[in-house]
């Protein structure tokens, strides 16, 4: 088929939804995917994604192969391109100045992504999507901007894990042939995969040696080593942790891949055992490597530990979550209750504000706490009369939920009732973020001694490992239903805009379908799927929120959002991709 024939076939497909039988099935199927993704045909507007990591395992394995390949093609107008699994170009080498200029024009350059999602049908993106060698020539490309090129892409699979780690692509002018490029690309890819195998074997040997050194050096410490298909747990941990705790520990370790060496986290295992997980500086491969050597410190739950800031991290009856931000908020709330200070708890809807208040108010079990919701004060309800009666009780304890969701008339009526009653009892309330409702700030907050913010669930995502088992027990009424490690990792990657309330709803949906056994990742509702490939740190989650907020304020205009945040367009595009913002 000529370029003209392919161009006409593509035009008919786009305008009349008619697929020419002469178009190869791999190409026509890719066209359908590209159209469904709303890829532009008439132009390419690719954002810069990220700077390539020259020290990555793939780059290290591929470097000598690419060098040899380029030497053999030094007299040919062919570009040798290596990409990551997401289509981001890691390196591009070509001797032809005119070809380099043409590739720069279409951003087929380091740092830019040539995934199907970004570009449509092309040798790189389609090979990555199908995990099969793919040759795309001329007008077989979905984008008109690439019609003058022939691209032969081959996916690179890790020989140990089978994971997709990238693609090798040979790109040249459309008139200079394609089948030969495809043959060369397949041959070079096999060499790269062979070097990855050698590299993996050496890395696993290094990991084993580092693990043995750590065990000899710290026989009383818990040691965990993780790599491709390698899990090493020392005798101390095996003797203390049961099988479920060990499985959860491994998942925590896997989620730490790529984290900075100084990063550590506190977590609670299914048995209730609290641990601190920290990286050992002796781990081979660096932070880009998919391996980890971790020290596991067991925290004695019988003797509550005090961490920085004086936060008591002991077990509190009825309170799930051990993240420092959550525990700090709770301790401030509990302190207000103990001292009789009226407290306003601020934060997002469903983040656990009222639950923290109720737990703090009922710890002494000496008095009854009455909770009022916005529905109690709607037209026709008798909430104001009941509230007035409660205020007559000696040493009353009252929680007023979501005062900011009431109208000004109801707010004023409640304020009139509770004004000047601080000496008679205790009141706690929940509101949204301070500063969002000027009336609340002016009318309600002056009555309360303190305002304590509660973090959103995405800012304490490690608490999921305590919240999920607790909620599953509640929703299944004590049945033996657990979350698999893979499913838990999927939940940890989601941003949870609806917080704990949304988590409960999602788990209720799952439990309605499966009331016993182990819940696998396939059972998690699609709403919880995310583009983020890992769990975000708290700082990253805050950064993600700032970008989302700026995009909303600027109606999706990335340039304006970047300017408002004081960052470059390249940075905001990179963060959008990295954080899975859609």
C-alpha positions in Angstrom: 0.0 0.0 0.0 1.4 3.4 -1.0 1.6 6.4 1.3 -1.3 8.0 -0.6 -3.5 4.9 -0.2 -2.7 4.8 3.6 -3.5 8.5 3.9 -6.8 8.1 2.2 -7.7 5.0 4.3 -6.9 6.9 7.4 -9.0 9.9 6.3 -12.0 7.5 5.6 -11.6 6.0 9.0 -11.6 9.4 10.7 -14.5 10.9 8.7 -16.7 7.9 7.8 -15.6 5.3 10.4 -14.7 3.0 7.6 -11.7 0.8 7.9 -9.9 -0.3 4.7 -9.4 -4.1 4.7 -5.9 -3.5 3.2 -4.7 -1.8 6.4 -2.8 -4.2 8.6 -4.9 -5.3 11.7 -2.2 -4.1 14.1 -2.4 -0.6 12.6 -6.2 -0.4 12.3 -6.6 -1.6 15.9 -4.1 1.1 17.0 -6.0 3.7 15.0 -9.2 2.8 17.0 -7.3 3.2 20.3 -5.9 6.5 19.2 -9.3 7.8 18.2 -10.8 6.7 21.5 -8.0 8.6 23.3 -8.9 11.8 21.3 -5.3 12.1 19.9 -5.0 15.0 17.5 -4.3 14.0 13.9 -3.3 17.4 12.5 -0.7 18.4 15.0 1.5 17.3 17.9 1.6 19.3 21.1 3.7 17.2 23.4 4.6 18.3 26.9 8.0 17.7 28.4 7.6 14.8 30.9 10.9 14.5 32.8 14.7 14.4 32.5 15.9 10.9 31.7 18.0 9.1 34.4 21.3 8.1 32.8 22.1 5.7 35.6 19.0 3.6 35.3 19.4 -0.2 34.9 18.0 0.0 31.4 20.3 2.7 30.3 23.3 0.9 31.8 22.4 -2.4 30.0 21.6 -0.7 26.7 24.5 1.7 26.4 27.1 -0.7 24.8 24.5 -2.2 22.5 23.3 1.2 21.3 26.9 2.3 20.7 27.6 -0.8 18.6 24.4 -0.3 16.7 25.1 3.4 16.0 28.6 2.5 14.7 27.1 0.1 12.2 24.6 2.7 11.0 26.9 5.7 10.9 26.5 6.2 7.2 22.7 5.7 7.3 19.9 8.3 8.0 18.7 6.2 10.9 18.1 7.3 14.5 18.5 4.9 17.4 16.0 5.6 20.2 15.6 4.1 23.6 12.5 4.7 25.8 11.1 3.8 29.2 7.9 1.7 29.7 5.8 4.9 29.5 7.2 5.9 26.1 9.4 8.7 27.5 12.5 9.0 25.3 15.7 8.2 27.3 18.2 8.7 24.6 18.3 9.4 20.8 21.4 9.0 18.7 21.6 9.8 14.9 24.4 10.8 12.6 22.1 12.5 10.1 21.7 16.2 10.8 18.6 16.6 8.7 17.0 13.6 10.4 17.8 15.0 13.9 16.3 18.3 12.9 13.1 16.6 11.7 12.8 14.6 14.9 13.3 17.7 17.0 10.4 19.3 15.1 8.0 16.5 16.2 9.5 16.3 19.8 10.8 12.8 19.3 13.6 13.7 21.7 14.7 12.9 25.3 12.2 13.8 27.9 9.1 13.6 25.7 6.7 10.7 25.6 5.8 8.8 22.4 3.1 6.7 24.0 0.0 6.0 22.0 -1.9 8.1 24.5 0.2 11.1 23.5 1.0 10.6 19.8 -1.3 7.9 18.5 -0.1 5.0 16.3 3.7 5.0 16.1 6.5 2.5 16.4 7.3 3.2 20.0 3.8 3.7 21.5 2.2 0.8 19.7 5.0 -1.6 20.5 4.7 -0.7 24.2 0.9 -1.0 24.0 0.8 -4.4 22.3 4.2 -5.7 23.8 5.0 -6.8 20.2 7.5 -5.7 17.6 5.8 -3.0 15.5 6.7 -1.4 12.2 4.8 1.8 11.3 5.6 3.5 8.0 4.3 6.7 6.4 0.6 7.4 6.7 0.1 4.4 8.9 1.1 6.8 11.7 -2.0 8.3 13.2 -0.5 11.8 13.2 0.0 13.6 9.9 3.2 15.1 11.3 4.9 11.7 11.2 4.0 10.6 7.6 7.6 11.2 6.4 9.0 8.7 8.8 9.3 4.9 9.2 9.6 3.6 12.8 10.4 0.1 13.9 9.8 -0.4 17.6 10.5 -3.5 19.8 9.4 -3.8 23.4 12.1 -4.6 25.9 11.0 -7.2 28.5 12.9 -7.9 31.7 14.2 -11.5 31.3 13.6 -12.3 35.0 10.3 -10.6 35.9 8.8 -10.4 32.5 8.0 -6.7 33.2 7.9 -4.2 30.3 10.9 -2.0 30.9 11.1 0.1 27.7 11.4 0.0 23.9 14.1 0.2 21.3 13.1 2.1 18.2 14.9 2.7 14.9 13.5 5.6 12.9 14.4 6.7 9.4 12.9 8.3 6.3 9.9 6.5 4.9 11.5 5.9 1.6 14.6 4.3 3.1 12.9 1.0 4.0 11.3 -0.5 7.0 11.7 -4.3 7.2 15.5 -4.0 7.6 15.0 -1.5 10.5 12.6 -4.0 12.2 15.2 -6.8 11.9 18.0 -4.7 13.4 15.8 -3.5 16.2 14.8 -7.1 17.2 18.4 -8.2 17.2 19.6 -5.3 19.3 16.7 -5.8 21.7 17.7 -9.4 22.4 21.2 -8.2 23.2 19.8 -5.6 25.7 17.6 -8.2 27.3 20.7 -10.5 27.6 22.6 -7.7 29.4 19.6 -7.1 31.7 19.7 -10.8 32.7 23.5 -10.6 33.5 22.9 -7.3 35.3 20.0 -8.9 37.4 22.1 -11.9 38.3 24.9 -9.6 39.5 22.5 -7.3 41.4 20.8 -10.3 43.1 24.2 -11.6 44.2 25.1 -8.1 45.6 21.8 -7.9 47.4 22.3 -11.3 49.0 25.8 -10.3 50.2 24.4 -7.0 51.6 21.7 -8.9 53.4 24.2 -11.3 54.9 26.4 -8.4 56.1 23.4 -6.7 57.7 22.4 -9.9 59.5 25.9 -10.4 60.8 26.2 -6.8 61.8 22.8 -6.5 63.6 21.7 -10.0 64.7 19.0 -8.6 67.0 17.4 -6.4 64.3 14.8 -7.3 61.7 16.3 -7.4 58.2 14.3 -7.5 55.0 15.8 -7.7 51.5 13.7 -7.4 48.3 14.6 -7.7 44.6 13.2 -9.2 41.4 11.6 -12.5 42.6 13.8 -12.3 45.7 12.4 -12.0 49.3 14.8 -12.5 52.2 13.5 -12.2 55.8 15.9 -12.9 58.7 15.3 -15.3 61.5 14.3 -12.7 64.1 11.4 -11.4 61.9 10.3 -15.0 61.0 10.1 -15.9 64.7 8.0 -12.9 65.6 5.7 -12.2 62.6 3.0 -14.5 61.4 2.4 -15.2 57.7 0.0 -12.4 57.2 2.2 -9.9 58.9 5.2 -11.0 56.8 3.1 -10.6 53.6 2.1 -7.1 54.6 5.7 -6.3 55.5 6.9 -7.4 52.0 4.2 -5.1 50.4 5.4 -2.2 52.5 8.9 -2.9 51.3 7.9 -3.1 47.7 6.2 0.2 47.9 9.5 1.8 49.2 11.3 1.1 45.9 12.8 4.3 44.7 12.4 6.2 48.0 15.3 8.2 49.4 17.6 6.2 51.7 16.7 8.5 54.6 13.0 7.8 54.2 11.4 5.8 57.0 7.8 5.0 57.9 5.8 3.7 60.8 3.1 1.1 60.1 0.8 -1.3 61.9 0.7 -4.9 60.7 -2.5 -7.0 60.6 -1.7 -8.5 64.0 -1.5 -5.0 65.6 2.3 -5.1 65.8 3.7 -1.6 65.1 6.9 -1.3 63.1 9.3 1.3 61.8 10.7 0.5 58.3 13.9 2.3 57.2 16.4 1.8 54.4 19.9 0.5 54.9 22.5 2.6 53.2 24.2 -0.7 52.2 21.6 -1.5 49.5 23.2 -2.1 46.1 21.8 -0.3 43.0 20.8 3.0 44.5 17.3 4.5 44.7 16.4 4.0 41.1 16.8 0.2 41.5 13.9 -2.2 42.1 15.6 -3.7 45.2 15.7 -2.7 48.8 17.5 -3.6 52.0 15.4 -2.6 54.9 15.8 -2.6 58.7 12.6 -3.4 60.6 12.3 -2.0 64.1 9.5 -3.5 66.3 7.8 -0.9 68.4 6.6 -2.1 71.8 2.9 -1.3 71.8 2.7 -1.9 75.6 5.0 1.1 76.2 3.7 4.0 74.1 6.5 5.7 72.2 6.8 9.5 72.1 8.0 10.8 68.8 9.1 14.3 67.7 6.8 17.0 68.9 5.7 15.1 72.0 2.9 13.1 70.2 1.9 10.1 72.2 1.7 7.2 69.8 0.2 4.6 72.2 -2.9 2.7 71.2 -6.2 4.6 71.7 -9.4 2.7 71.9 -11.6 3.2 68.9 -8.9 5.2 66.9 -7.3 3.7 63.8 -4.2 5.2 62.3 -0.7 5.8 63.5 0.6 8.5 61.1 2.2 11.3 63.0 -0.1 14.0 61.4 -3.3 12.1 62.4 -2.1 11.3 65.9 -0.9 14.9 66.4 -4.4 16.2 65.5 -6.0 13.6 67.8 -3.8 14.5 70.7 -4.6 18.2 70.3 -8.3 17.4 70.3 -8.0 15.0 73.3 -6.1 17.7 75.2 -8.9 20.2 74.6 -11.5 17.7 75.9 -9.4 17.0 79.0 -9.0 20.7 79.7 -12.6 21.6 78.9 -11.6 23.8 76.0 -14.2 24.2 73.2 -12.6 23.0 70.0 -13.4 23.4 66.3 -12.0 20.6 64.2 -11.4 21.7 60.6 -10.8 19.6 57.5 -12.3 18.0 54.4 -15.6 16.2 54.4 -15.2 12.5 55.5 -11.7 12.9 56.8 -12.5 11.6 60.3 -13.1 15.0 62.1 -16.2 13.9 64.0 -14.9 10.5 64.7 -11.8 11.9 66.4 -14.0 14.2 68.4 -16.2 11.4 69.6 -13.3 9.1 70.5 -11.7 11.9 72.5 -14.9 12.8 74.2 -15.8 9.3 75.3 -12.4 8.0 76.5 -13.2 8.6 80.1 -16.6 6.9 79.8 -17.9 9.1 82.5 -20.5 11.1 80.6 -22.7 10.8 77.5 -21.8 12.9 74.4 -24.7 14.1 72.3 -24.0 14.6 68.6 -26.1 17.0 66.4 -26.0 16.8 62.6 -27.1 19.5 60.1 -30.3 17.5 59.5 -31.3 18.1 63.2 -31.6 21.8 62.4 -33.4 21.8 59.1 -36.8 23.4 58.7 -39.4 21.4 60.7 -36.9 19.6 62.9 -36.7 20.2 66.6 -32.9 20.3 66.9 -32.8 23.8 68.5 -35.2 22.8 71.3 -33.3 19.5 71.9 -30.0 21.5 72.0 -31.4 23.9 74.5 -32.5 21.0 76.7 -29.0 19.4 76.5 -27.4 22.7 77.5 -29.4 22.6 80.7 -27.6 19.4 81.8 -24.7 19.7 84.2 -21.3 19.4 82.6 -22.9 18.8 79.1 -20.8 17.3 76.3 -22.0 18.2 72.8 -20.7 17.7 69.3 -22.1 20.0 66.5 -21.3 18.4 63.1 -20.7 20.6 60.0 -21.9 23.9 61.4 -20.6 25.5 58.2 -23.2 23.6 56.1 -26.1 25.3 57.8 -27.7 28.5 56.7 -26.9 31.8 58.4 -30.2 31.8 60.3 -29.6 28.4 61.8 -26.0 29.3 62.6 -27.1 32.5 64.4 -29.7 30.6 66.4 -27.2 28.0 67.6 -24.7 30.7 68.4 -27.3 32.5 70.5 -27.9 29.3 72.5 -24.3 28.4 73.2 -22.9 31.8 73.8 -21.5 32.4 77.3 -21.9 28.7 78.2 -18.1 27.8 78.2 -18.1 27.4 82.0 -21.1 25.0 82.1 -19.8 22.2 79.8 -17.9 21.2 76.7 -18.7 21.6 72.9 -16.8 20.5 69.9 -17.7 21.2 66.3 -16.5 20.2 62.8 -16.1 22.7 60.0 -14.4 22.8 56.6 -11.1 24.5 56.0 -10.7 27.8 57.9 -11.0 30.8 55.7 -13.4 29.2 53.2 -16.6 30.6 54.9 -16.2 34.2 56.2 -19.5 34.0 58.2 -18.2 30.9 60.0 -14.9 32.6 60.8 -16.6 35.7 62.1 -19.7 34.2 63.8 -18.7 30.7 65.1 -15.0 30.4 65.6 -14.7 33.2 68.2 -16.7 31.0 70.6 -14.2 28.1 70.4 -10.9 28.2 72.3 -8.9 26.3 69.6 -9.1 25.2 66.0 -7.4 21.8 65.2 -7.0 20.8 61.5 -7.4 17.1 60.6 -5.3 15.9 57.6 -7.0 14.5 54.5 -6.6 10.7 54.0 -4.3 11.2 51.0 -1.9 13.1 53.4 -1.8 10.1 55.8 -2.1 7.3 53.2 -0.1 4.9 55.4 -3.1 4.7 57.8 -5.0 2.7 55.2 -3.2 -0.4 56.5 -5.1 0.0 59.8 -8.3 1.5 58.4 -9.0 -1.1 55.8 -8.9 -4.2 58.1 -11.0 -2.3 60.7 -13.6 -1.2 58.2 -13.8 -4.7 56.6 -14.5 -6.2 60.1 -17.3 -3.7 60.6 -18.9 -4.0 57.2 -18.7 -7.8 57.1 -20.0 -8.1 60.7 -16.9 -10.0 61.8 -16.7 -12.4 58.8 -13.2 -13.6 57.8 -12.6 -11.2 54.8 -9.2 -9.7 54.1 -7.5 -7.5 51.5 -4.8 -9.1 49.4 -1.4 -7.3 49.4 -1.8 -6.3 45.7 -5.3 -4.9 46.3 -3.9 -2.9 49.3 -1.2 -1.4 47.2 -3.8 -0.4 44.6 -5.8 1.4 47.3 -2.7 3.1 48.6 -2.1 4.6 45.1 -5.5 6.3 45.0 -5.9 9.9 46.1 -9.2 9.4 48.0 -10.9 12.8 47.4 -13.8 11.6 49.6 -11.5 10.5 52.4 -12.5 7.8 54.9 -16.1 8.2 54.0 -15.4 7.3 50.4 -13.1 4.4 51.6 -16.0 3.0 53.6 -18.3 3.3 50.6 -15.8 1.5 48.3 -15.3 -1.3 50.8 -19.0 -1.6 51.3 -19.4 -2.1 47.5 -16.7 -4.8 47.6 -18.1 -6.6 50.7 -21.6 -6.6 49.0 -20.1 -8.9 46.3 -17.6 -10.8 48.5 -18.3 -11.6 52.1 -15.4 -13.9 52.9 -11.9 -14.9 51.8 -9.3 -12.6 50.3 -10.3 -9.6 48.2 -8.0 -9.4 45.1 -7.1 -6.3 43.2 -9.5 -7.2 40.4 -12.4 -6.7 42.8 -11.5 -3.1 43.6 -14.0 -0.7 41.8 -12.7 1.1 38.8 -13.1 4.5 40.5 -10.0 3.6 42.6 -7.7 3.1 39.7 -5.1 5.8 39.2 -2.5 6.8 36.8 0.1 7.2 39.6 2.5 4.3 39.6 3.4 4.5 43.3 2.1 5.8 46.6 2.8 9.6 47.0 4.7 10.9 50.0 2.9 13.5 52.1 4.8 16.4 50.6 4.0 15.0 47.1 0.4 14.7 48.0 0.4 18.4 49.1 2.1 19.4 45.9 -0.5 17.4 43.9 -3.3 19.2 45.7 -1.8 22.6 45.0 -1.6 21.8 41.3 -5.1 20.4 41.1 -6.4 23.5 42.9 -4.5 25.9 40.6 -5.8 24.0 37.5 -9.4 24.3 38.8 -8.9 28.1 39.5 -7.5 28.6 36.0 -10.1 26.4 34.2 -7.6 23.7 33.2 -5.1 26.2 31.6 -1.8 24.6 32.4 0.3 27.6 31.5 -1.8 29.9 33.7 -1.7 27.3 36.5 2.0 27.0 36.3 2.4 30.8 36.4 0.2 31.0 39.5 2.2 28.4 41.3 5.5 30.0 40.3 6.8 27.0 38.4 7.7 26.3 34.8 5.3 24.7 32.2 7.7 21.8 31.9 7.5 21.2 35.7 3.7 21.3 35.8 3.5 18.9 32.8 6.0 16.6 34.5 4.1 16.7 37.8 0.7 16.1 36.1 2.1 12.9 34.5 4.0 11.8 37.6 1.1 12.4 40.0 -1.6 10.9 37.8 -3.7 14.1 37.6 -6.5 13.7 35.1 
